Amino acid sequence: MRKQTDSSSQSLKLMEHLTDKRTIRKRRRRDIWQQRELYVFLLPAFLYFLIFHYFPLYGLLIAFKDFVPSLGVWGSEWVGFQWFTDFFNSYYFWDLIKNTIQISLYSLFVGFPMPIILALAINEIKDNWFKRSFQTITYAPHFISLVVMVGMIIAFLSPQSGMVNHFLGLFGIEPIAFMSEPGWFKTIFVLSGVWQNMGWGAIIYLAALAGVDPQLHEAAKVDGASRIQRIWHINIPTLMPTIIILFILDMGGLLSVGFQKILLMQNQLNMETSDVISTFVYRAGILDANYSYATAVGFFDAVINAAILVGVNYLAKKRSGTSLW
């Protein structure tokens, strides 16, 4: 009798569980139908990432094969980690790693704080017309294409006709071939990038500063706090979650130095300091048609970036409680 009672109880619980699942599914379908317009708006973005970001992951298989286009991905010979081993043992491996890390860290240390400083400075401007004008001037360079930007850099730094060398000549300094000397490449790349992007990057910090309660500043003024003290103790703590999130994202792309600008600025004379992983992948994969080798190098780059992203995100969450996930 007791066994029959237990069996009946289990059957009732199972029926209740199935009923609850059906109810949840019906409610979910009803919610989706009620918000169908939003899902239709979401569909193009979903398809974009699915087609251009997830389907191409299938091509990573060729990093482990001796890919021959006529044989296809599955028909090509499986070689395992041969291409990774060849890259790690190559004479240019450490040069590529060194240049990539140096340019990335240089850009991070110089370029990351500048939008924050600019946003704090713009936020302190009281005249609205001057504030809007200054902000427009600072983020306008962001809309200059990279090709035009590099053309401007080459024209301004030309030893014969560049305005920079003409200015240096006023002080008796001989013309400097900036684009041909390896020692100048990283500085030119980073500083031109800061000039082009710091105004645009400041927008998100200005949006965060707009959420600061004005009463906090009024109370601080009553207590005798100076402008610097109010910035340090009110504005910067408000920006800190945004700073941490953007820092994590920047660290996640530490080795992914955008090759477009570097490729445009690169020449045989500055190759010593300008050759990075992304430009090497371009040459190996597109110019030399060594698809498997280039995919292996790019895959290595992506794995390291993912590991750095996870590690920095974990440390940020442990230290400050702010993280991407």
Buried (B, 14 or more C-beta within 10 A) or exposed (E): EEEEEEEEEEEEEEEEEEEEEEEEEEEEEEEEEEEEEEEEEEEEEEEEEEEEEEEEEEEBBBBBBBBBEEEEBEEBEEBEEBBBEBBEEBEEBEBBBEBBBBBBEBBBEBBBEBBBEBBBEBBEBEEEEEBEEBBEEBBEBBEEEBEEBBEBBBEBBBBEEBEBBEEBEEEEEEBBBBBBBEEBBBEBBBBBBBBBBBBBBBBBBBEBBEEBEEEBBEEBEEEEBEEEEBBEEBBBEBBEBBBBBBBBEBBBBBBBBEBBBBBBBBEEEBBEBBBBBBBBBBBBBEEEEBBBBBBBBBBBBEEBBEEBBBEBBEEBBEEEEBBBE
